Amino acid sequence: MGWDIAGAVASILLALAAAARSRSAGGFYDAEVYGMTPRSHRRYALIASVFAIAFFAVAGWWPRSGATIWLFAAFVLFAVFYLTSYLRGAYESDD
C-alpha cells in the first residue's frame, strides 16, 4: 500500500508543478529550442493527473497488487523525462 500512496503523492506534486509552469511562456531555450511550451507543460500535468487518479487509485484498491511497483517505476521514468526536458532549458538568462 505504500508504493501507491507514494506514487499518487508524487504524481500530484508533478501535476501541480507542471500546471504552474504552464502559466508562463518560458524562455528562449525551453520554449523555442526544446519545445517546452505551455501546451507541453499542460500535457505533462494531464498525464501526471491520470497517473494519480486512474492508475495509483486503482492500484490502491486492488488487493495485493504486484503491479504497483511497476506502475511506480513507469511514473518515475515519466517524471525523469519531464524534469530533464524542463531543466535543460530552465535557466532564463540568455545574456
C-alpha positions as CSV (number, residue, x, y, z in Angstrom):
1,M,0.0,0.0,0.0
2,G,3.0,2.3,0.4
3,W,4.0,2.4,-3.2
4,D,0.6,3.5,-4.4
5,I,0.4,6.3,-1.9
6,A,3.9,7.5,-2.7
7,G,3.1,7.3,-6.4
8,A,-0.1,9.2,-6.0
9,V,1.5,12.0,-3.9
10,A,4.5,12.3,-6.3
11,S,2.2,12.4,-9.4
12,I,0.0,15.0,-7.8
13,L,3.1,17.1,-7.0
14,L,4.4,16.7,-10.5
15,A,1.0,17.7,-12.0
16,L,0.8,20.8,-9.8
17,A,4.4,21.8,-10.8
18,A,3.6,21.3,-14.5
19,A,0.4,23.2,-14.2
20,A,2.2,26.1,-12.5
21,R,4.9,26.1,-15.2
22,S,2.3,26.2,-18.0
23,R,1.2,29.7,-16.9
24,S,4.4,31.3,-18.3
25,A,5.6,31.4,-21.8
26,G,9.1,30.3,-20.9
27,G,12.5,31.4,-22.1
28,F,14.1,31.1,-25.4
29,Y,15.7,27.7,-24.8
30,D,12.9,25.9,-23.1
31,A,10.2,27.2,-25.4
32,E,11.9,27.6,-28.8
33,V,14.8,25.1,-28.7
34,Y,13.5,22.3,-26.5
35,G,9.8,22.7,-27.3
36,M,8.6,23.0,-23.7
37,T,5.7,25.4,-24.4
38,P,2.8,26.0,-22.1
39,R,0.9,23.3,-24.1
40,S,3.6,20.8,-23.4
41,H,3.5,21.5,-19.7
42,R,-0.3,21.1,-19.7
43,R,0.1,17.7,-21.3
44,Y,2.5,16.6,-18.7
45,A,0.2,17.9,-16.0
46,L,-2.7,15.9,-17.5
47,I,-0.7,12.7,-17.8
48,A,0.6,13.0,-14.2
49,S,-3.0,13.6,-13.1
50,V,-4.1,10.4,-14.9
51,F,-1.3,8.5,-13.1
52,A,-2.6,9.8,-9.7
53,I,-6.3,9.4,-10.3
54,A,-6.6,6.4,-12.5
55,F,-3.6,4.2,-12.1
56,F,-2.5,4.7,-8.4
57,A,-6.0,4.9,-7.1
58,V,-6.9,1.6,-8.8
59,A,-3.7,0.0,-7.6
60,G,-4.6,1.1,-4.1
61,W,-7.9,-0.6,-4.2
62,W,-6.7,-3.7,-5.9
63,P,-5.8,-6.3,-3.2
64,R,-2.2,-7.4,-3.1
65,S,-1.3,-5.8,-6.4
66,G,2.2,-6.7,-7.5
67,A,1.9,-4.4,-10.4
68,T,2.1,-1.3,-8.2
69,I,5.9,-1.3,-8.2
70,W,6.0,-1.5,-12.0
71,L,3.5,1.4,-12.2
72,F,5.6,3.4,-9.8
73,A,8.7,2.7,-12.0
74,A,6.8,3.8,-15.1
75,F,5.8,7.0,-13.3
76,V,9.4,7.7,-12.2
77,L,10.5,7.3,-15.8
78,F,7.8,9.7,-17.0
79,A,8.8,12.2,-14.3
80,V,12.5,11.9,-15.3
81,F,11.6,12.7,-18.9
82,Y,9.6,15.7,-17.8
83,L,12.2,17.1,-15.4
84,T,15.1,16.6,-17.8
85,S,13.1,18.3,-20.6
86,Y,12.3,21.2,-18.3
87,L,15.6,21.5,-16.6
88,R,17.6,21.6,-19.9
89,G,16.0,25.0,-20.6
90,A,15.2,26.1,-17.1
91,Y,17.8,28.8,-17.0
92,E,16.2,32.0,-18.2
93,S,19.3,34.1,-18.7
94,D,20.2,34.5,-22.4
95,D,22.9,37.1,-21.7
